[in-house]
Amino acid sequence: MAVSAEVQAARDKLKAKFENVRTGGKGTARRTKVVKHQNHTADDKQLQAQLKRLGANAIPGIEEVNMFKEDGTVIHFNAPKVQAAVASNTFIISGHGETKKLEELLPGILNQLGPDNLVNLKKIAEGFAASSGQAAGPAADNDDIPEIGENFEEVSKS
């Protein structure tokens, strides 16, 4: 079976390409891609050095940090590491942040809401009033309360 010159040239080119990836002689496994493991501690050290240069000091005792977004969601950090550089008006918050809806954090977050979050709070209140109004509708008809035929005061006196 004859192979065309084009196909043979392509095969030879491909064979030459893979000749250099063997670690031993003919018959050994090909070398897999060398994966370089990155060390994040070097990045963290550089970051800490830059923060130290800014004059950032750690602020102890902060239990949670909430960052309010314009769309009504909140970035919630539980037990974060907070640093502040007062001279440059910079705050550094590091830790695990979760994006949550305002409704999920509501009873405990009311004292943190400012005037810019009033619109979101009104939307939540209107939604709650609408849902409770639908639930209270059938109860207002008193269909589920049975009629009582006896007078309880007379029964208790005898």
N, C-alpha and C positions, 0 to 999 in steps of 0.2 A: 504494500500500500504506500503510494508515494505521497509525500507531504509537500504542499506548495512552499515556495521559497519564503513567502511572507510569513507564513505560520512558523516555519523553522527559525526564522530570524527573531520572531517574537519570543519563541521558546528559549532560544539561546540568551536573549537579553534578560528574560525573567530568571533564568538559571544563574547568570552572572550576578544578578542583583542579590540573590540569596546565598551566594557563596561566602560572603563576609560575615554572616550572622551566626556561624557555627562556633561554639566555644572549643571544641576538640577537632578531631579529624572527621573523615567521612563516616557517617553512620551515627554520630552523636546527635543529641537533641539540639534544636535551635535555641539560641539565647532568647529568653523572654525579655520584654521591655523592662529596663531598669527603672524602678520606681524610686524616686527620691522622697523620703519622708521629711516633710517640713516640720521644723521645730517652732512652735508658736511662742515658746518662752522668749525667743530673741525679739519677736515683734512686741511682746508684752513689755520687755525691758526697755525697748526704744520708746514705747508709748509712755511708760512711767518716767523716763528721763525727760521727755518733752513736757509732761505735766509738772514735774519738779521745776523745770526751767520757767514755767508759767507762774509758779508759786502756788500751786494747788495744795490745799490742806484737806485732810480727811475730816468729815463731819460725822461724829459717832451718834448712835441712838436713833437713827431714822428707820422706822419700821416699814414704810411703804411710800412709793412715789407714783403719782398718777399724772399722766400727761394727756390733756384733753385735745382732741382733734376737731376740726370744723365739721366733719360729717357725723358727729355724735358718738364716735367711738373713743375709747380710752386706752392708752398704753399703760398697763399696770405692772409695776415692779414691786415684788414682795421681798423685803429684806435686802435692798440694794446697797452697794458701796457708793457713797456719795462723797465727792470732793468738790471744793469750791476755790476758785481763784478770784478773790474780791477785786483786785486791782484791774483785771481784764473783764470783769462781769461775766465769768464763765463758770458753769456748773457741769460737773462730769458725773454721770449716773451710769454705773456698770452693774450688770446682773442679768438675770433671766426676765425678759419683758414679755408680757402676754397682751394681745390686742383683744379687748372685751367691749361689749356694748355697755352703754351707760346704765341700762336697766339692770344688768347683772350685779352692779356694785352699789345700787341705789341707797338702801337705808344708811349705810355707813359713810357715804360719800357726799351727803347733802351739805355738810359744813365746808366742803372744799369747792363747791360750785360758785362761780363768779357770775357777774351780770351777762357775760357773753354766752353762758350756757343756759340762760333762761329760756331761750327758744326751744332748745332740746327738751328741757324739763316740761315745758308746756305741751309739747307733742306727746310726751310720755303720759302726762296727766289726762290729756284728751283721749288717748287710746285706752287708758284704764277706765275712764268714765264711760266711754262707749261700750266697752266689754262688760262692765258691771251693770250698765243700764239694760243691756240685752238680757243679762242673767236675772235682773230684778223684775223684768216685765211679766212673766208668768206668775211669779210669787205675789204680785200685786193683785191678782184676780181672786186670791184666797180660795182657789179650787181644791187645794190639798188639805185644807183645814176642815175636819168633820164638824157637823152640827151637834150641839149638846142639848139634849132634851130636858134634863133635870136641872133643878136649881140646887147648887151645892151648899148654899147656906142653910136651907131647910133640912137637908140630909145631915149636916153636921150638928144641928141643934138637937136632933132626936137621939 
